[in-house]
């Protein structure tokens, strides 16, 4: 009787979630009608070529900014191991991390495509890449795709064979640290880029926050370039080929009212004024252009708007982009 009662009350096990690569292919099909360029469509179609990742264990000490693979962890003495905590990251985190679907990057490519001159083997640099997904998709589109980020987790997370290196007709390279402030990174990343992008990283609120009077912003919540604004832009300019394009694309929540805590990432305008962009040699193609309608369509397709109407979703998501081109 006890066994029968238990069997009667037991709930059937929930089926495991579908592979993340299958979800990405389905999401790519939903987003394809929202893009127009051949490059963006190829980018979304490349989801069919992505490999399903395995769960990854990384040993972390967040306060000290340490993230190690199991191999690096095993090589440590016992006292250093004690300061680290293992954390397992599931396959969906591999592609989405804490930032959502890398497929939203298709919009960046759609905006850049009319201005980018395709070389035989074009190079792209993503500043603050946040996930390897878009880099792998770009590689399958024939790009030598480079990503740079200060987050120490990513080199440990993306450390297994097949994560980087030759991929499709292109390649993937990731770089850890502060570019272009660090000379070693400048040497490793080099130049000759047809496209340099920054999505949700180069925000005015991150670089030049403007909280209400009486409020301060925790420096850990900001993006520190390590060089002056003009020096940063000169490095970006010089890393591009003549005619190369630099795209800043920022999706943001609404800013809090003045009586509440200031949100740095809610100010997605360009941190660099138009005059400075022109001064270092860029031709400004778009400056702080509004792209909220596309984001609402995209987020609705991905399920991020949770079934809200467009009017309601417009209260939750804002977006601006700036596009400049190196003259020549």
C-alpha positions in Angstrom: 0.0 0.0 0.0 2.8 2.4 0.8 4.5 1.6 -2.5 1.2 2.1 -4.4 0.5 5.4 -2.7 4.0 6.6 -3.5 3.6 5.6 -7.2 0.2 7.4 -7.3 1.7 10.7 -6.0 4.9 10.6 -7.9 5.1 13.1 -10.8 6.6 12.1 -14.1 10.1 13.4 -14.7 10.3 16.5 -16.8 11.9 15.9 -20.2 15.5 17.3 -20.5 15.7 20.6 -22.3 16.6 20.5 -26.0 20.2 20.9 -27.0 21.2 24.6 -27.0 22.2 24.3 -30.6 18.8 23.2 -31.6 17.3 26.1 -29.7 19.6 28.5 -31.5 18.7 27.1 -34.9 15.0 27.6 -34.1 15.7 31.1 -32.8 17.7 31.9 -36.0 14.7 30.9 -38.1 12.5 33.3 -36.1 15.0 36.2 -36.6 15.8 35.7 -40.2 12.7 37.7 -41.4 13.9 40.6 -39.3 17.3 41.0 -41.2 17.8 42.0 -44.8 21.5 41.7 -45.7 23.1 38.5 -47.1 25.7 38.7 -44.4 23.2 38.7 -41.5 21.2 35.9 -43.1 24.4 33.8 -43.5 25.3 34.5 -39.9 21.9 33.2 -38.7 22.1 30.2 -41.0 25.5 29.3 -39.6 23.8 28.1 -36.4 23.4 24.8 -38.3 27.2 24.4 -38.1 27.6 25.1 -34.3 28.8 22.2 -32.2 26.9 21.3 -29.0 29.1 22.2 -26.1 29.7 20.0 -23.0 29.1 21.2 -19.4 32.2 23.1 -18.2 33.6 23.3 -14.7 35.6 26.4 -13.8 37.3 27.1 -10.4 36.6 30.7 -9.3 37.5 33.3 -6.9 35.4 36.3 -7.9 36.9 38.8 -5.4 40.4 38.1 -6.8 39.3 37.9 -10.4 40.5 34.3 -10.8 39.0 31.7 -13.1 40.8 28.4 -13.8 40.3 25.3 -15.8 40.4 21.9 -14.0 43.8 21.3 -15.4 45.2 24.6 -14.0 43.3 24.0 -10.7 44.8 20.5 -10.3 48.3 21.9 -10.7 47.9 24.3 -7.7 49.1 23.5 -4.1 46.4 22.7 -1.6 46.3 26.1 0.1 45.6 27.9 -3.2 43.0 25.3 -4.1 41.1 26.1 -0.9 40.5 29.7 -2.0 38.7 28.6 -5.2 35.1 27.3 -5.7 34.1 25.0 -8.5 31.2 26.0 -10.6 29.6 23.9 -13.4 28.3 25.8 -16.3 25.7 24.0 -18.5 25.7 24.0 -22.3 23.3 26.9 -22.7 25.6 29.1 -20.6 28.4 28.4 -23.1 26.5 30.3 -25.8 24.3 32.7 -23.8 26.5 33.4 -20.7 24.7 36.1 -18.7 23.9 38.2 -21.8 21.3 36.3 -23.7 21.3 35.0 -27.3 24.4 35.9 -29.4 22.0 35.9 -32.4 21.0 39.5 -31.6 24.4 40.3 -33.1 22.8 39.7 -36.5 21.4 43.2 -36.2 24.9 44.7 -35.8 25.9 42.9 -39.0 22.8 44.0 -40.8 23.6 47.7 -40.0 27.3 47.3 -40.9 26.8 45.2 -44.1 26.1 48.1 -46.5 29.3 49.8 -45.5 31.7 46.9 -45.0 34.0 46.0 -47.9 34.4 42.2 -47.9 38.0 41.1 -48.3 39.0 37.6 -49.2 39.4 36.8 -45.5 38.0 39.7 -43.6 38.8 40.3 -39.9 36.4 41.4 -37.3 37.1 42.5 -33.7 34.3 42.4 -31.0 35.2 44.6 -28.1 33.6 43.2 -24.9 32.4 40.0 -26.7 30.7 38.5 -23.7 30.1 35.1 -25.4 31.9 33.0 -28.0 28.7 32.4 -30.0 28.8 35.3 -32.4 32.6 34.7 -33.0 32.0 31.1 -34.0 29.2 32.1 -36.3 31.3 34.8 -37.9 34.1 32.3 -38.4 31.6 30.0 -40.3 30.9 33.0 -42.4 34.5 33.3 -43.4 35.8 35.9 -40.9 38.9 35.8 -38.8 36.9 36.7 -35.7 38.6 38.1 -32.6 37.0 38.9 -29.3 38.5 40.8 -26.4 37.1 41.1 -22.9 38.3 41.8 -19.4 36.1 39.0 -17.8 38.5 36.3 -16.5 35.8 33.6 -16.8 35.9 33.4 -20.6 39.4 32.1 -21.2 38.7 29.3 -18.7 35.3 28.6 -20.1 36.4 28.6 -23.7 39.6 26.5 -23.3 38.7 23.1 -24.8 39.7 22.0 -28.3 37.2 23.2 -30.9 36.3 26.4 -29.0 38.8 28.5 -30.8 41.2 28.2 -33.8 40.2 27.3 -37.4 36.5 27.0 -37.8 34.7 26.7 -41.1 36.5 28.9 -43.6 37.4 31.4 -40.8 38.9 31.3 -37.3 38.2 32.3 -33.7 40.6 34.0 -31.4 39.8 35.3 -27.9 41.9 37.8 -25.9 41.8 38.6 -22.2 42.6 42.0 -20.9 42.2 45.7 -21.5 42.6 46.6 -25.2 44.0 48.9 -26.4 45.6 50.0 -23.1 47.8 46.9 -22.8 50.7 46.7 -25.3 50.7 42.9 -25.3 47.1 42.9 -26.4 47.7 45.5 -29.1 50.4 43.2 -30.5 48.3 40.1 -30.3 45.2 41.7 -31.8 47.0 43.7 -34.4 45.2 45.5 -37.2 43.7 45.1 -40.6 40.1 44.8 -39.5 37.2 45.4 -41.8 34.8 45.7 -38.9 35.1 46.5 -35.2 32.0 46.2 -33.0 30.9 46.8 -29.5 27.5 45.6 -28.3 26.3 46.7 -24.9 29.8 47.7 -23.7 30.7 51.1 -24.9 27.8 52.9 -23.2 27.9 56.5 -22.1 26.7 55.4 -18.7 29.5 52.9 -18.4 32.2 55.3 -19.6 30.9 58.7 -18.4 28.2 58.1 -15.9 26.0 61.0 -14.8 24.2 60.0 -11.6 21.8 62.5 -9.9 23.3 64.9 -7.4 24.2 63.1 -4.2 24.7 59.7 -5.8 28.0 57.9 -6.6 28.6 54.9 -8.9 30.6 51.8 -7.9 33.6 51.7 -10.1 33.1 47.9 -10.5 29.9 48.6 -12.4 31.7 50.8 -15.0 33.8 50.1 -18.1 37.4 51.4 -17.7 39.1 52.0 -21.1 42.6 52.4 -19.5 43.3 55.3 -21.9 41.7 58.6 -22.8 38.7 58.7 -25.1 40.6 60.2 -28.0 43.5 57.7 -27.6 41.0 54.9 -27.6 39.3 56.1 -30.8 42.7 56.6 -32.5 43.6 52.9 -31.7 40.2 51.8 -33.1 40.7 53.9 -36.2 44.2 52.6 -36.8 43.2 49.0 -36.3 40.7 49.3 -39.2 41.6 49.1 -42.9 40.8 52.2 -44.9 37.0 52.1 -45.4 36.7 49.8 -42.3 33.6 50.3 -40.1 33.2 50.7 -36.3 29.7 50.0 -34.8 28.5 50.8 -31.3 25.2 49.0 -30.5 23.5 49.4 -27.2 20.3 47.9 -25.8 19.2 49.3 -22.5 16.6 49.2 -19.8 14.9 52.5 -18.8 16.8 54.7 -16.4 15.5 54.9 -12.9 13.9 58.1 -11.7 16.3 60.5 -9.9 15.1 59.4 -6.4 16.2 55.8 -7.1 19.6 54.3 -7.8 21.3 55.4 -11.1 21.7 52.5 -13.6 25.0 53.0 -15.6 23.9 50.5 -18.3 20.7 52.3 -18.9 22.4 55.2 -20.8 23.3 53.6 -24.1 24.2 56.7 -26.0 27.6 57.0 -27.6 30.3 57.8 -25.0 32.2 59.7 -27.6 30.9 62.9 -29.1 30.5 63.2 -32.9 33.2 65.9 -33.0 35.7 63.6 -31.4 34.9 60.8 -33.8 35.4 63.1 -36.7 38.6 64.6 -35.2 40.4 61.2 -35.2 39.5 60.6 -38.8 36.1 58.9 -38.9 33.3 59.6 -41.2 30.1 59.5 -39.2 27.4 57.4 -40.9 24.9 57.3 -38.0 25.1 58.8 -34.6 22.9 57.8 -31.7 20.3 56.4 -34.1 17.2 54.9 -32.4 16.7 51.2 -33.0 14.0 50.3 -30.5 11.4 49.0 -33.0 13.8 46.3 -34.2 14.8 45.3 -30.7 11.2 44.9 -29.7 10.5 42.7 -32.7 13.7 40.6 -32.0 13.0 40.3 -28.3 9.4 39.3 -29.0 10.6 36.5 -31.3 13.1 35.3 -28.7 10.5 35.4 -25.9 12.2 38.1 -23.9 9.1 40.4 -23.9 7.1 37.7 -22.1 4.0 38.2 -24.2 3.7 41.9 -23.5 2.3 44.2 -26.2 4.6 46.4 -28.2 3.5 49.4 -26.2 4.4 47.7 -22.9 7.6 46.2 -24.3 8.7 49.7 -25.4 8.8 50.7 -21.8 11.3 48.0 -21.0 13.8 48.1 -23.9 15.6 51.1 -25.5 18.3 51.0 -28.1 20.8 53.3 -29.9 23.6 52.7 -32.4 26.5 54.7 -33.9 28.3 53.7 -37.1 31.5 55.4 -38.3 33.9 54.5 -41.1 37.7 55.1 -41.4 38.2 57.4 -44.4 40.0 56.2 -47.4 
